[in-house]
């Protein structure tokens, strides 16, 4: 059963929406994945015009249906825009399928060997010691702004509690710092990191199979060693600072206004990435995918909240951390401001192809944010279910879109139980969307031996596209490599 309460909730939501805050080829036969720990995720054999795929997937199709591992995603699937219209018979009822999919601009589709993160391998004591040493103090108390606790940590914690049905621990702008509940833990510590006071929260959810890490300075401006810099903010990817002051929104272009004051962080993107990945590995025992699927500085930090001026984005554009004096809040010149550090996004996937599991299909709740400077990580907001151990193939072979949807029809006809829906839901059910995602597939011999594979999530709603007043009623997950059925939920 898929978890409806998670589907539309962003786990880590302490984005600073105001922009200003006080810091507190064909003819192939694709076989199923069999060697989960090998060097490749699929095996191919030439079969002429035989387009049969895995027995667990679709058994017969027409035309050329598979695609080479060489080529972009659009070449694999059959175009920049693909569609599928048909119907499927389920328990004597015909259900319409009307799907259109805009193919993301993606050059290659890797597959990954991953290992689940569990409560047993969380390594809480080691993480705390790595960061705080003997200065660590558990915070088994209420966290509040009045106590000087970091407000971004509180906001993120409150959302984590809500997602994990622990909202009773939230009260207005405060939350509990320490929770040991059945299948859920949330532990907060305070200590010295980078020579100033920091707070760290570590959490694990059995039901969502996910670790959460929140690391913030108690007061961000302590990083500056300048008491006049009382505020800080984050720019958008186009360099704009959205300064909301006295009910008025000011948009200031930081690269122009502060052209004489470059960012104090002088490391290249590659050097910053190395710093972050090293810290994640050595301090938090976490590994993420290589490349921009795992870490990028070139996505909008405020995606969906502020308009981005595409004409001002260059290959070097990044969201920046900016510290401001009190007078800067009212001015456009920002004469006392400094630029210090950059913002990266973690586990963002390939364009719109998110890393998911059965508890979070489309909300990229594994996506995190990290702020970094020359010394390393400044702050971290991260959730993950898996450690990435190995890239098994750098560009996997996918079924073309038509064949994949034929495989979906087979999966739906054999697995969908309409009795789990109400009579009205069953009568109005229509399959209206398909999204390419990454989904974990476990070895039948060893559940911990897991491969992250490109998969199709086909969404059934009560009549139209989800998010336009239509509810998601069911989701089917099929393997995009071979068409085999993986999972479905209602």
VOMARMI-386509 format. One record per residue (C-alpha): z negated, x negated, y negated; residue number from 1; chain. Coordinates in steps of 0.1 Angstrom, whole numbers, plus 5000, padded with zeros to 4 digits. Each point is the difference from the previous one (the first is absolute). Layout:
REC      Z      X      Y   num   cadena
REC      Z      X      Y   NUM        A
...
***
This chain:
REC      Z      X      Y   num   cadena
REC   5000   5000   5000     1        A
REC   5009   4985   4967     2        A
REC   4975   4998   4973     3        A
REC   5010   5024   4972     4        A
REC   4971   4991   4978     5        A
REC   5012   4964   4998     6        A
REC   5037   5007   4994     7        A
REC   4999   5006   4963     8        A
REC   4971   4978   4989     9        A
REC   5004   4965   4987    10        A
REC   4971   4980   5013    11        A
REC   4997   4974   4973    12        A
REC   5005   5018   4967    13        A
REC   4982   4980   4974    14        A
REC   5032   4994   4980    15        A
REC   4993   4998   4963    16        A
REC   5021   5029   4989    17        A
REC   4993   4996   4964    18        A
REC   5010   4963   5001    19        A
REC   4967   4991   4982    20        A
REC   4966   4999   5014    21        A
REC   4966   4985   4996    22        A
REC   4992   4977   5029    23        A
REC   4971   5006   5016    24        A
REC   5456   5006   5313    25        A
REC   5009   5025   5027    26        A
REC   5004   4996   5038    27        A
REC   4964   4989   5005    28        A
REC   4973   5013   5023    29        A
REC   4965   4997   4985    30        A
REC   4972   4998   5025    31        A
REC   4964   5009   4994    32        A
REC   4975   4974   4988    33        A
REC   4986   4984   5032    34        A
REC   4988   4966   4990    35        A
REC   4975   5007   4972    36        A
REC   4991   4964   4997    37        A
REC   5035   4984   5003    38        A
REC   5024   4986   4975    39        A
REC   5020   5032   4995    40        A
REC   4992   5036   4998    41        A
REC   5032   5013   5016    42        A
REC   5026   4989   5025    43        A
REC   5037   5009   4997    44        A
REC   5028   5001   5026    45        A
REC   5037   5008   4994    46        A
REC   5009   5034   5015    47        A
REC   5034   5007   4985    48        A
REC   5000   5036   4987    49        A
REC   4969   5010   5019    50        A
REC   4976   5010   4974    51        A
REC   4971   5010   5022    52        A
REC   4966   4988   4988    53        A
REC   4966   4998   5016    54        A
REC   4992   5027   5026    55        A
REC   4970   5009   4979    56        A
REC   5022   5005   4970    57        A
REC   5033   5019   4999    58        A
REC   5021   5000   5031    59        A
REC   5035   5009   4987    60        A
REC   5017   4998   4966    61        A
REC   5035   5000   4987    62        A
REC   5019   4973   4980    63        A
REC   4987   4967   4990    64        A
REC   4963   5002   4998    65        A
REC   4983   4966   4999    66        A
REC   5001   4973   4974    67        A
REC   4999   4963   5001    68        A
REC   4969   4981   4990    69        A
REC   5022   4982   4975    70        A
REC   5004   5020   4968    71        A
REC   4980   5019   4974    72        A
REC   4981   5031   5006    73        A
REC   5028   5022   4986    74        A
REC   5025   4983   5023    75        A
REC   4977   5006   5030    76        A
REC   4994   5037   4992    77        A
REC   5035   5009   4990    78        A
REC   5000   5001   4962    79        A
REC   4980   5001   4968    80        A
REC   4993   5037   5004    81        A
REC   4998   5015   5035    82        A
REC   4995   5036   5011    83        A
REC   4995   5021   5031    84        A
REC   5004   5037   5003    85        A
REC   4994   5018   5033    86        A
REC   4974   5020   5019    87        A
REC   4977   4994   5029    88        A
REC   4987   5025   5026    89        A
REC   4963   4998   5006    90        A
REC   4983   5024   5023    91        A
REC   5029   5025   4996    92        A
REC   5000   4998   4962    93        A
REC   5027   4983   4980    94        A
REC   4987   4979   4972    95        A
REC   5024   4988   4972    96        A
REC   5004   4964   4991    97        A
REC   5013   4991   4965    98        A
REC   4993   4964   4992    99        A
REC   5014   4977   4972   100        A
REC   4988   4964   4997   101        A
REC   5007   4976   4973   102        A
REC   5000   4966   5017   103        A
REC   4980   4973   4982   104        A
REC   5017   4968   4989   105        A
REC   4986   4978   5027   106        A
REC   5017   4969   5014   107        A
REC   4981   4994   5032   108        A
REC   4976   5020   5023   109        A
REC   4974   4978   5017   110        A
REC   4977   5009   5028   111        A
REC   4964   4987   5003   112        A
REC   4974   4992   5026   113        A
REC   4967   5013   4987   114        A
REC   4964   5002   5011   115        A
REC   4977   5029   4992   116        A
REC   4971   4994   4976   117        A
REC   4968   5015   5015   118        A
REC   4964   5003   4990   119        A
REC   4992   4974   5025   120        A
REC   5023   4974   4985   121        A
REC   4992   5008   4964   122        A
REC   4980   4968   4996   123        A
REC   4979   5014   4972   124        A
REC   4973   4973   5000   125        A
REC   5026   4972   4999   126        A
REC   5020   5017   4971   127        A
REC   4968   5004   4979   128        A
REC   4990   4964   5007   129        A
REC   5035   4987   4992   130        A
REC   4999   5016   4965   131        A
REC   4964   5000   4989   132        A
REC   4983   4974   5022   133        A
REC   4962   5003   4997   134        A
REC   5002   5020   4968   135        A
REC   5010   5032   5018   136        A
REC   4977   5030   4995   137        A
REC   5006   5034   5019   138        A
REC   5002   5029   4976   139        A
REC   4983   5028   5019   140        A
REC   4998   5022   4969   141        A
REC   5020   5023   4979   142        A
REC   5028   4984   4981   143        A
REC   5004   5011   4963   144        A
REC   5016   4988   4968   145        A
REC   4966   5001   4984   146        A
REC   4988   4974   5024   147        A
REC   5029   4977   4991   148        A
REC   5018   5006   5032   149        A
REC   5038   4997   4999   150        A
REC   5016   5034   4992   151        A
REC   5032   4992   5019   152        A
REC   4981   4993   5031   153        A
REC   4981   5033   4996   154        A
REC   5032   5020   4995   155        A
REC   5016   4984   5030   156        A
REC   4969   5005   5021   157        A
REC   4999   5037   4991   158        A
REC   5035   5005   5012   159        A
REC   4994   4981   5032   160        A
REC   4970   5023   5006   161        A
REC   5021   5031   4994   162        A
REC   5028   4989   5024   163        A
REC   4974   4993   5026   164        A
REC   4980   5033   4995   165        A
REC   4971   4982   4985   166        A
REC   5003   5016   4965   167        A
REC   4964   5011   5001   168        A
REC   4991   4964   4990   169        A
REC   5019   5005   4967   170        A
REC   4983   5014   4969   171        A
REC   5021   5001   4968   172        A
REC   5005   4963   4989   173        A
REC   4978   4985   5027   174        A
REC   5000   4995   5037   175        A
REC   4979   4985   5028   176        A
REC   5003   4962   5005   177        A
REC   4990   5000   5037   178        A
REC   5010   5025   5027   179        A
REC   4996   4998   5038   180        A
REC   5014   5032   5013   181        A
REC   5014   5010   5034   182        A
REC   5034   4982   5001   183        A
REC   4998   4989   4964   184        A
REC   4984   4971   4981   185        A
REC   5000   4990   4964   186        A
REC   4980   4970   4990   187        A
REC   4998   4985   4965   188        A
REC   4988   4966   4989   189        A
REC   4994   4981   4968   190        A
REC   5002   4963   4995   191        A
REC   5015   4970   4982   192        A
REC   5038   4994   5004   193        A
REC   5020   4978   4976   194        A
REC   4967   4993   4983   195        A
REC   4994   5036   4988   196        A
REC   4985   5032   5013   197        A
REC   5022   5019   5025   198        A
REC   4998   5030   5022   199        A
REC   5016   5005   5034   200        A
REC   5002   5031   5022   201        A
REC   5011   4998   5036   202        A
REC   5007   5032   5019   203        A
REC   5014   5011   5033   204        A
REC   5011   5034   5013   205        A
REC   5003   5007   5037   206        A
REC   5019   5032   4995   207        A
REC   5026   4984   4977   208        A
REC   4998   4966   5018   209        A
REC   4999   4982   4967   210        A
REC   4982   4973   4981   211        A
REC   4994   5003   4963   212        A
REC   4992   4971   4977   213        A
REC   4990   5003   4963   214        A
REC   4993   4968   4980   215        A
REC   4994   5001   4963   216        A
REC   4981   4981   4973   217        A
REC   4971   5020   4987   218        A
REC   5016   4994   4966   219        A
REC   5036   4988   4999   220        A
REC   4996   4984   4965   221        A
REC   4975   4976   5014   222        A
REC   5031   4981   5013   223        A
REC   5009   4992   4964   224        A
REC   4969   4982   4988   225        A
REC   5006   5016   4966   226        A
REC   4975   5027   4990   227        A
REC   5024   5015   4974   228        A
REC   5024   5011   5028   229        A
REC   4983   5032   5009   230        A
REC   5030   5019   5016   231        A
REC   5027   4993   5025   232        A
REC   5031   5018   5011   233        A
REC   5030   4997   5023   234        A
REC   5036   5001   4988   235        A
REC   5028   5019   5017   236        A
REC   5028   4981   5018   237        A
REC   5022   5002   4969   238        A
REC   4973   4982   4979   239        A
REC   4988   5031   4982   240        A
REC   4963   5005   4993   241        A
REC   4992   5037   4999   242        A
REC   4971   5001   4976   243        A
REC   4983   5034   4998   244        A
REC   4978   5001   4970   245        A
REC   4986   5029   4980   246        A
REC   5022   5025   5018   247        A
REC   5031   4980   4992   248        A
REC   5021   4980   5024   249        A
REC   5013   4967   4987   250        A
REC   5026   4981   5019   251        A
REC   4999   4963   4992   252        A
REC   5025   4975   5015   253        A
REC   4979   4971   5010   254        A
REC   5028   4974   5006   255        A
REC   5011   5006   4964   256        A
REC   4967   5004   4982   257        A
REC   4984   4972   5019   258        A
REC   5030   4977   5003   259        A
REC   4980   4972   4984   260        A
REC   4973   5004   5026   261        A
REC   5013   4997   5036   262        A
REC   4979   5010   5030   263        A
REC   4973   4975   5007   264        A
REC   5009   5002   5037   265        A
REC   5027   4973   5004   266        A
REC   5007   5001   5037   267        A
REC   5033   5013   5014   268        A
REC   5003   5032   5021   269        A
REC   5002   4979   5031   270        A
REC   4969   4980   4991   271        A
REC   4981   5032   4992   272        A
REC   5011   5016   5033   273        A
REC   4988   4969   5019   274        A
REC   4966   5003   4983   275        A
REC   4997   5037   5008   276        A
REC   5011   4996   5036   277        A
REC   4977   4971   5006   278        A
REC   4970   5019   4986   279        A
REC   5008   5031   5020   280        A
REC   5001   4978   5031   281        A
REC   4971   4977   4994   282        A
REC   4976   5023   4982   283        A
REC   5009   5035   5014   284        A
REC   5016   4991   5034   285        A
REC   5030   5021   4990   286        A
REC   5037   4993   5005   287        A
REC   5029   5019   4983   288        A
REC   5038   4999   5005   289        A
REC   5020   4972   4985   290        A
REC   5021   5006   4970   291        A
REC   4999   5029   4976   292        A
REC   4992   5025   5027   293        A
REC   4965   4984   5001   294        A
REC   4996   4989   4964   295        A
REC   5020   5005   4969   296        A
REC   4995   4996   4963   297        A
REC   5032   5019   4991   298        A
REC   4990   5037   5005   299        A
REC   4986   5022   4972   300        A
REC   4962   5001   5001   301        A
REC   5001   5034   4983   302        A
REC   5028   5014   5021   303        A
REC   5004   5037   4993   304        A
REC   4976   5000   4971   305        A
REC   5019   4982   4972   306        A
REC   5037   4998   4992   307        A
REC   5015   4966   5007   308        A
REC   5026   4985   4976   309        A
REC   5024   4986   5026   310        A
REC   5018   4980   4973   311        A
REC   4969   4978   4994   312        A
REC   4995   4991   5037   313        A
REC   5011   4966   5011   314        A
REC   4996   4980   5032   315        A
REC   4968   4986   4986   316        A
REC   4984   5033   4989   317        A
REC   4965   5006   5012   318        A
REC   4970   5021   4990   319        A
REC   4975   4979   4981   320        A
REC   4963   5001   4994   321        A
REC   4993   5000   4962   322        A
REC   4966   4995   4983   323        A
REC   4995   5015   4966   324        A
REC   4975   4998   4971   325        A
REC   4986   5031   4984   326        A
REC   5024   4998   4970   327        A
REC   5030   4997   5024   328        A
REC   4993   5036   5012   329        A
REC   5010   5014   4966   330        A
REC   5028   4975   4992   331        A
REC   5035   4994   5013   332        A
REC   5000   4962   4995   333        A
REC   4973   4993   5025   334        A
REC   4991   4968   4981   335        A
REC   4969   4993   5020   336        A
REC   5014   5009   5034   337        A
REC   5007   4976   5029   338        A
REC   5022   5005   5031   339        A
REC   4982   4988   5031   340        A
REC   5013   5006   5036   341        A
REC   5024   5022   5018   342        A
REC   4999   5031   5022   343        A
REC   5015   5001   5035   344        A
REC   5004   5028   5025   345        A
REC   4991   4995   5036   346        A
REC   5015   5017   5031   347        A
REC   5026   5018   4979   348        A
REC   5026   5000   5028   349        A
REC   5038   4998   4995   350        A
REC   5010   5022   4970   351        A
REC   4991   5036   5012   352        A
REC   4993   4989   5036   353        A
REC   4962   5002   5002   354        A
REC   4977   4985   5026   355        A
REC   4982   5030   5016   356        A
REC   4981   5012   5030   357        A
REC   4992   5035   5015   358        A
REC   4973   5005   4973   359        A
REC   5022   4993   4970   360        A
REC   5037   5006   5002   361        A
REC   5015   4998   4966   362        A
REC   4972   4992   4975   363        A
REC   5000   4962   5001   364        A
REC   4962   4999   5002   365        A
REC   5003   4964   5013   366        A
REC   5014   4990   4967   367        A
REC   4976   4979   4979   368        A
REC   4998   4983   4967   369        A
REC   4990   4964   4993   370        A
REC   4994   4982   4967   371        A
REC   5004   4963   5001   372        A
REC   4999   4969   4977   373        A
REC   5002   4963   5005   374        A
REC   4966   4999   5017   375        A
REC   5008   5027   5025   376        A
REC   4992   5037   5005   377        A
REC   4983   5017   4971   378        A
REC   4998   5035   5016   379        A
REC   5011   5016   5032   380        A
REC   5005   5036   5010   381        A
REC   5014   5003   5035   382        A
REC   5001   5021   5031   383        A
REC   5016   4991   5033   384        A
REC   5001   5010   5037   385        A
REC   5017   4970   5015   386        A
REC   5003   4962   4997   387        A
REC   5035   4987   5001   388        A
REC   5003   4973   5027   389        A
REC   5037   4994   5003   390        A
REC   5034   5011   4988   391        A
REC   5018   5009   5033   392        A
REC   5034   5005   4985   393        A
REC   5013   4994   4965   394        A
REC   5026   5028   5001   395        A
REC   4997   5026   5027   396        A
REC   5027   5021   5015   397        A
REC   4997   5037   4990   398        A
REC   5017   5031   5013   399        A
REC   5023   5016   4974   400        A
REC   4986   5030   4983   401        A
REC   5019   5027   5019   402        A
REC   4989   4986   5034   403        A
REC   4964   4997   4988   404        A
REC   5000   5036   4990   405        A
REC   5014   5010   5033   406        A
REC   4971   4981   5016   407        A
REC   4977   5019   4977   408        A
REC   5014   5034   5013   409        A
REC   4992   4989   5035   410        A
REC   4965   4990   4990   411        A
REC   4994   5033   4982   412        A
REC   5013   5021   5028   413        A
REC   4978   4983   5026   414        A
REC   4968   4995   4980   415        A
REC   4996   5026   4972   416        A
REC   4975   5027   5009   417        A
REC   5006   5029   4977   418        A
REC   4968   5017   5012   419        A
REC   4980   4975   4979   420        A
REC   5016   5016   4969   421        A
REC   4993   5034   4986   422        A
REC   5027   5027   5005   423        A
REC   5012   4997   4964   424        A
REC   5000   4962   5001   425        A
REC   5020   5000   5032   426        A
REC   5025   5026   4986   427        A
REC   5006   4980   4968   428        A
REC   4999   4965   5015   429        A
REC   5030   4979   4989   430        A
REC   5005   4962   5004   431        A
REC   5009   4990   4964   432        A
REC   4992   4962   4997   433        A
REC   5002   4967   5018   434        A
REC   4985   4968   4988   435        A
REC   5004   4965   5015   436        A
REC   4965   4985   5004   437        A
REC   4983   4973   5020   438        A
REC   4979   5014   5028   439        A
REC   4979   4982   5026   440        A
REC   5010   5001   5037   441        A
REC   4975   4987   5025   442        A
REC   5007   4984   5033   443        A
REC   4993   5024   5029   444        A
REC   4981   4972   5017   445        A
REC   4979   4988   4970   446        A
REC   4993   5023   4971   447        A
REC   4991   4970   4978   448        A
REC   5035   4986   5006   449        A
REC   5018   5018   4972   450        A
REC   5034   4998   4983   451        A
REC   5008   5014   4966   452        A
REC   5035   5015   5003   453        A
REC   5023   5019   4977   454        A
REC   4996   5037   5008   455        A
REC   5012   5033   4988   456        A
REC   4975   5025   4988   457        A
REC   5016   5035   5001   458        A
REC   4982   5026   4980   459        A
REC   4998   5037   5007   460        A
REC   4990   5022   4971   461        A
REC   4998   5037   4993   462        A
REC   5034   5002   4984   463        A
REC   5007   4972   4976   464        A
REC   4993   4964   4990   465        A
REC   4963   4991   5000   466        A
REC   4984   4995   4967   467        A
REC   5021   5029   4984   468        A
REC   4976   5027   5009   469        A
REC   5007   4997   5037   470        A
REC   4974   4989   5026   471        A
REC   5005   4975   5027   472        A
REC   4995   5017   5034   473        A
REC   5009   4973   5024   474        A
REC   5012   4964   5001   475        A
REC   5020   4983   5028   476        A
REC   5001   4962   5004   477        A
REC   5029   4985   5020   478        A
REC   5009   4963   5005   479        A
REC   5029   4991   4977   480        A
REC   5010   4972   5025   481        A
REC   5006   5021   5031   482        A
REC   4993   5036   4991   483        A
REC   4970   5003   5023   484        A
REC   4972   5025   4991   485        A
REC   4969   4984   4986   486        A
REC   4977   5027   4986   487        A
REC   4997   5033   4984   488        A
REC   4973   5019   4982   489        A
REC   4993   5035   4986   490        A
***
